[in-house]
Amino acid sequence: MKNLFTILLSAVAGAITALLFQRASSIAEAARKSRSLEEITPLYKEMVEKYTGDDQLYTDHQKAWIQFVRAAVQPNMTELEAQEVAQAVLSFHPPAYNFNPPMPASWEKEERQS
C-alpha cells in the first residue's frame, strides 16, 4: 500500500510539474512579438534613404544590400519578421543603367588581342 501511494504521489507531482513547464513555455512563446524591420536592423532606414534612387552605382547598391541582409537575418525570428526581411530583399532593385562591368586585367586584354 505504501508503494502504491508513493507511485501515485510521484505521478501527480510529475504531471503538475509538466503542466507548469508547458504553461511557462507557452507564455514565453506568446510574449514574443514581431519587431519592425527598423528594429531588426537599423541599416534598413539607411538603405531606404540612400539606396532607393539611381544616384549610387550598381556595385554600391549591391554591397549595401548584402550588408543589410547579413545584419537582418538573425536566429529566432518570428515568421512575420522573416517575411518582412524577405519582402525587403525581393523589393531590392539596383539601378540598371549604372552597372559597370569589372574591367579585365591588363594581361587578359593582351591575350585576347593575340
C-alpha positions as CSV (number, residue, x, y, z in Angstrom):
1,M,0.0,0.0,0.0
2,K,2.9,2.4,0.9
3,N,4.5,1.7,-2.5
4,L,1.2,2.4,-4.4
5,F,0.8,5.7,-2.5
6,T,4.4,6.7,-3.4
7,I,3.9,5.9,-7.0
8,L,0.6,7.9,-7.2
9,L,2.1,10.8,-5.4
10,S,5.2,10.9,-7.7
11,A,2.9,10.6,-10.8
12,V,0.7,13.5,-9.6
13,A,3.8,15.6,-8.8
14,G,5.3,14.9,-12.2
15,A,2.0,15.8,-14.0
16,I,1.8,19.1,-12.2
17,T,5.4,19.9,-12.9
18,A,4.9,19.1,-16.6
19,L,1.8,21.3,-16.8
20,L,3.7,24.2,-15.1
21,F,6.6,23.9,-17.5
22,Q,4.2,23.7,-20.5
23,R,2.3,26.8,-19.3
24,A,5.5,28.7,-18.8
25,S,6.8,27.9,-22.2
26,S,3.5,28.8,-23.9
27,I,3.5,32.2,-22.1
28,A,7.1,32.8,-23.1
29,E,6.2,32.0,-26.8
30,A,3.2,34.2,-26.7
31,A,5.2,37.1,-25.3
32,R,7.4,37.1,-28.4
33,K,6.3,39.9,-30.6
34,S,7.4,40.7,-34.1
35,R,9.6,43.7,-34.5
36,S,9.6,46.1,-37.3
37,L,12.3,46.0,-39.9
38,E,13.9,49.1,-38.5
39,E,14.1,47.4,-35.1
40,I,15.6,44.2,-36.5
41,T,18.4,46.1,-38.3
42,P,18.8,49.9,-38.2
43,L,20.5,49.6,-41.6
44,Y,17.1,49.4,-43.3
45,K,16.3,53.1,-42.7
46,E,19.8,54.0,-44.2
47,M,19.2,51.7,-47.1
48,V,15.8,53.3,-47.9
49,E,17.3,56.8,-47.6
50,K,20.5,56.3,-49.6
51,Y,19.9,53.5,-52.0
52,T,16.4,53.7,-53.4
53,G,17.3,56.2,-56.1
54,D,19.6,56.0,-59.0
55,D,22.3,58.2,-57.6
56,Q,24.6,55.5,-56.5
57,L,26.5,53.0,-58.6
58,Y,25.2,49.4,-59.1
59,T,28.0,47.9,-57.1
60,D,27.4,50.3,-54.2
61,H,23.8,49.3,-54.2
62,Q,24.7,45.6,-54.2
63,K,27.3,45.9,-51.4
64,A,24.9,47.9,-49.2
65,W,22.0,45.5,-49.6
66,I,24.3,42.5,-49.0
67,Q,25.4,44.1,-45.7
68,F,21.7,44.7,-44.9
69,V,20.8,41.1,-45.5
70,R,23.6,39.9,-43.3
71,A,22.5,42.1,-40.5
72,A,18.8,41.3,-40.9
73,V,18.9,37.6,-41.0
74,Q,19.0,36.6,-37.3
75,P,18.2,33.4,-35.4
76,N,14.9,33.0,-33.6
77,M,13.0,35.4,-35.9
78,T,9.2,35.2,-35.9
79,E,7.5,34.3,-39.1
80,L,6.3,37.8,-39.7
81,E,9.8,39.2,-39.2
82,A,11.2,36.7,-41.7
83,Q,8.5,37.6,-44.2
84,E,9.4,41.3,-43.8
85,V,13.1,40.7,-44.4
86,A,12.3,38.5,-47.4
87,Q,10.0,41.2,-48.9
88,A,12.7,43.8,-48.4
89,V,15.2,41.6,-50.2
90,L,12.7,40.9,-53.1
91,S,11.9,44.6,-53.5
92,F,15.6,45.5,-54.0
93,H,16.1,46.9,-57.5
94,P,19.5,48.3,-58.2
95,P,19.8,50.9,-60.9
96,A,20.3,49.0,-64.2
97,Y,21.9,51.8,-66.2
98,N,24.7,52.4,-63.6
99,F,26.1,48.9,-64.0
100,N,29.8,49.0,-64.9
101,P,31.2,45.5,-65.6
102,P,34.6,45.0,-64.0
103,M,37.5,45.8,-66.2
104,P,39.7,42.8,-67.1
105,A,43.2,42.9,-66.0
106,S,45.8,44.2,-68.5
107,W,47.3,40.7,-69.1
108,E,43.8,39.5,-70.1
109,K,43.5,42.3,-72.7
110,E,46.8,41.3,-74.2
111,E,45.9,37.6,-74.5
112,R,42.6,38.5,-76.3
113,Q,44.4,40.5,-79.0
114,S,46.9,37.8,-79.9
